[in-house]
Amino acid sequence: MLTRPSSEEEPVPEMSREEMRTFAVLGAYGRVTMTSLADRLNIPLSTATHTIDRLVGKSLVIRTRSEEDRRIVLVEVSDLGQKLRASFGAKKLVMARSWLEPLSPGEREIFLELMAKITERAKPNAEAGNRS
């Protein structure tokens, strides 16, 4: 479970690994159907629904029905969830900068080039032909 309240910010709600993963996917893809979310997470729809129930209960996610087809359930990160994502992003940036600080400018450039190469290869849609 993750919970790290700080004195200046709203407390971070406790989140399980599954909730964190779901929250991250929702943040990356925006508003999606429950079926699409379950597919992206590679989990059964019932598991995705249970996880979303918990995130809705923590006010981190909003669940709505499609106006065109009321059978379709849409989910997206709430305003509170967006604030939490922004806070996580800012903290990750501070942490990344602290890792790069002891490196010389040349070492930083090499490190960032290597990370870009690793990241590109980690993408799910990376073409096998592009690998050198």
N, C-alpha and C positions, 0 to 999 in steps of 0.2 A: 504494500500500500504506500501511496505517496501523500505525504502531508507535511508541508513546511510553511507554516504561517510566519510572516515577518511583521514587524511592528508598523511599517508604513503602508502595507498593502492589505487587501482583503485576504482572509485566510484561504489557502488552497484546499479545496475539498479532497477528502481521501478518495483515491481512485485505484481500482484494481488494474492489473496488467491489461486485461481485456478492455476495460473502460478507456485506458490511456491509448491503446491501439486504435480503438473505434473513434475516439475523439480526434486523434491525429489524422486518420483517414478522412473523417468528415471535414476537418480543417483544410485538408489538401484538395478535396474534390468539391466542396461547397454543398449546395442543396442536392440531395440524391434521393432516389426511391429506396425503400427498405430492401427490396430485392437486389438492387444494384449495390447497396452497401454490403449486404451479406455476400454477394459474389466477390466484391473487392477484398473483403476480409477472408474469403474462402471458408466461411462458416455457415451452418444451417440458419435459415431465416428465423427459426424460433430462438436461437442463441443470440442473434443480432437484436431481435425484439426485446429480449430480456435485458441485454446490455443497454439498449437505448432507454428502456424503462427506468433504469437506475440513473442514467445521465440526465434524463428529463426531471427526475426527482431531485437532482442536485442543481437544477436550473442551468445546466451547461448546454443543453440541446433543446430545440423546439421541434415538435412533431405536428404536422398538418396533413390535411387531405387535399388531393388534387381537385381543383374546381372542375376540370373536364371529366374526370372519372373518380368519383368519391371512394372507390375501392382502393385507389393508389395512395399509399402513405408516403409522405415526404418528410425527410429529417434534415436539419441543418444546425450549425452551431449558433447558440443564442448570443445576445449582446454580452452577457456575463462571460460566456465561453470565449468570445472574441477578445475580451479584455485579458482573460487568463492566457490565451494563445499569444497575445502581444507581450505579456509579461514573461512567458517562457522564452519567446524569441529574443527579447532584450537580454535575459540572463544567459542564453546560449551565446550571444554575441560577446558579452563581457568575458565569458569563459574562453571562447575561441581566441579573443585578443590576448588574454593572459597566457595562453599556450604559445602564441606567436612572439610575444614580447622578448623572450630571451634569444631569439634567433636574429642573425644579421639579415639585412635586406636581401642578400643573395640566397641565403638559406630559406627565407620566407617564400621567395619566388619559386624555388625548387619544390618546397613543401606544397604550396598551392597548386603547382602543375601536377604533382603526383596525386593530390587529393581529387583534382578535376578528372584525372584519368581513371582513378578508382571509382569515383561517383558515376562516370559515364558507363563503365562496365557493369555497375550494380543496377542500372536501370532495367526493368523487366522487359522492355521492348528493344533492348540493344541488339543490333543485328550481328549474327555470328561472323559475317564477312568483314565487319569493321574492326575486328580484334586483331591486333598486331603482336 
